[in-house]
Amino acid sequence: MTWLTAEQALILLGTKSQTLYANVSRGRIRAKPDPSDTRRSLYFGEDVNKLAARHPGRRKSEAVAEEAIRWGDPVLSSALSTVTDGRLFYRGRDAARLSEASTLEDVACLLWDMKRPLRLNGKVSQMAEPRLATAFAALAHRAPNDLPSLGRSAVALQAEAEDVLMTVADALAPGAHDMTLDQRLAENWKRPEAADPIRRAMVLLADHELNASTFAARITASAGATLSAVVLSGLSTLTGPLHGGAWRGVSGLVDTATAMGAREAVQSYLAQGQSLPAFGHPLYPDGDVRAQALLPHIPLPPIFAELQAAGEEMVGERGNIDFALSALADVFDLPRDAPLTIFALARTVGWLAHAMEQVTSGRLIRPRARYVGPSLEV
């Protein structure tokens, strides 16, 4: 995540200062005070580069399409969630406020537009601990056998979404079905005192616009695939290190900081030209609101507190949701991959919501490729 000085931004844009300031006032370029000199501002590099890449005049449709699929540009219309002015909303409701008292099941009802409470019925799983591999296997077993999603009513899809969520929950949060999903996870990990922060985290992670895993899930849904196949697609994408697998980077940073000190660890990352894991987020120039909503409810371990202070001072960014999830796992001594387990269970709700919304549109998502390979044979 890169912030530029006014001089750097003007060189890239090739414009005058007035034009830069006008783009900031119109919301095209995000800005924040320079931590080293509050009289000056820094400008969000992604926004500046995006504007710099645009050329005046009419562009070919394929150029517009190629630009639209890059990170941060709108791709599809959705009524489910949005990040606006540093806040996350689910169907118009503030996610941070919802996390104060709502459960993941409540958010599922909201995102799925349910007219009744969620029903997660079934047998009590006897599995000893949550296993991501079991979720993959269960979804893979269902995917070719369930009904395709196209041509079915909203009520039928909602009922199947409940069943698919139950399949994932039984793999990741095995336990009695009269308990909420956060309670099931906490009990399975033998940490009942962690239930409330886990609940808050899952509410905050339920959906997040068209992130990589959600876009993958929507593409799958657009082909009319089963809802279980949609979740399998989303779950596969989530495991990548640039997405839900980011907890590994945080774990490495914490290990380094434990060995050499927080400030020294941050300095080491920066000296090697590496971005600091779990600090900053392109959609939240002033700090990830999800982390800000979760961290006050976690007694931050000393090494995390030191890293948080060092990162904010030396990088000028706040810890994001990956940082908060890793702190949650550390303070309650949860399994190392607990952040991914929490993330996957929560985001299953969002993937299913997007699948149902996509199916309703009846459109196949099919971008074109701009060929840049060897010359074609004649």
C-alpha positions, 0 to 999 in steps of 0.5 A, a space after each residue: 500500500 503506497 502513499 505519494 507526496 504531492 510532488 510524486 503524484 504530480 509527476 505521475 499525473 502530469 498536471 498542475 497542483 490545482 488539478 490534483 486538489 480538485 481530484 481529491 475534493 471529488 473523491 477520485 484520489 484519497 489523501 491523508 496527513 503526512 505523519 512526518 509533517 501534518 502541514 502536508 498531505 500524502 496521496 493514495 498511489 493506487 488512485 493516482 496511478 489509476 487516473 494517470 493511466 487514463 487517456 483523454 478521448 474515446 477509448 476502445 471497449 476492450 481497453 475499458 473492460 481491461 481497466 475495469 477488472 483491475 483491483 479496486 475498480 467496480 466490476 458488478 452492481 450489488 445490493 449486498 455490501 459496500 465500503 464507503 467513506 471508510 465504513 463497511 455496510 451490509 444492505 445499508 446497515 453499518 457492519 461495525 454496529 451490527 458486530 456489537 450484538 448480532 451473530 453470523 446467523 443474523 447477518 446471513 438472514 440480512 444478506 440473504 434477505 430472509 423473511 424468517 430466522 435461520 434454521 441450521 438443523 442436523 446431527 451433532 458432528 463427532 469430529 474432534 476439531 475443525 478441519 478445513 480439509 473436511 470442508 473441502 471434501 464435504 463440498 466436493 462431494 455435494 457439488 456434482 450431486 446438488 441441483 443447479 442454481 439456475 431456474 429455482 425460486 429465491 425460497 428454494 435457494 435460501 433453503 439450500 444455502 442454509 444446508 450448504 452453510 450447515 455442511 461448512 459449519 459441521 466441518 469447521 465448527 462441529 458441535 450442537 446445532 442449538 448453539 450459535 456458530 461462534 459458540 460452536 467454534 469456541 467450545 470446539 477449541 475449548 476456549 468458551 471465553 473467546 466466543 464473543 470476539 469470535 462472534 464479532 469477527 465473523 460478523 465483520 468478515 461475512 462480506 466485503 464487496 467483490 473481493 477475489 474469493 467473492 468474484 470467483 464465487 460469482 463467476 461460478 454462480 453465473 454459470 448456474 453451478 450448484 451452491 456447494 460448487 460456488 462455496 467450494 470455488 470461494 473457499 479455494 480462492 480464500 486460501 491464497 496468501 494474498 487473501 485469507 491465507 494472509 495469517 501466515 504472513 502475520 505469523 512470520 512477522 510476529 515470530 521475527 518481532 519476538 526474536 529481534 524486537 518489534 521496531 527491528 522487525 519492521 525496519 528489517 521488512 522495510 530495508 528488504 523492500 517488503 511491505 509490512 504484513 497486515 498493515 493498511 488496506 487499499 479500501 480504508 486509507 484511514 485504517 481498516 474499520 473491521 480491525 478498529 471494531 474488533 481490536 478493542 475487545 481483544 486484550 492485545 498481547 504485548 508483542 502485538 501492541 509493540 508491532 501495532 505501535 511500530 507499524 503505525 509510527 514507521 509505516 504510517 498504517 494501522 493494523 488491518 483485519 488480518 492483524 486483528 484475527 492473528 491477535 485474537 488467535 494468539 491471546 486465546 491460544 487458538 490453533 495457528 490456522 484459526 484466523 483462516 477457519 474463522 474467515 472461511 466460516 464467516 465468508 461462506 455467508 457472503 459467498 452464498 448471498 452473492 451466488 443467489 444475487 448473481 443467479 437472479 441476474 441470469 447473466 454469465 460473467 465472461 470477460 475477454 482476453 487481450 492476446 499478447 502472444 506470438 504472431 498468429 499463423 496465416 
